[in-house]
Amino acid sequence: MPVHLAPYVPMALVALLVVVAVLGIFVLNQVLGPKRPNALKGQAFECGNPPSGPSRRRFPVKYYVVALLFLVFDVEAVFLYPWAAEYRTFLADPGIGLLALVEMMLFVGVLAAGLVYVWRRGALKWE
């Protein structure tokens, strides 16, 4: 084996171990798993309550819009928190401190404009 690939051997072993474990779990499931299907096992399970409708029903688009909006503003928080935690170190360097503040205010402003747009379009109204 070439010397320059030696640092990657442990990672290759871990990857091989993962592949073997996943394939082993699939094989054990096929060999040891239950094989007696019936109508009760085939029904949708809703936390112990009887099913209230078909399991393959369509959800309104509004559900997905709210989920996407949640993700967008969750990502905003993910980017905002580390910036806020490191802002004191930005202030130590006058050149980057003002630049970092302006960039973050621009980022928050774009997201706020998006929130106002979505709010006015009525995407946040749940009916």
PyMOL commands that set and color helices and strands:
alter all, ss='L'
color gray80, all
select helices_A, chain A and resi 3-32+39-42+61-92+94-121
alter helices_A, ss='H'
color red, helices_A
deselect
rebuild
show_as cartoon
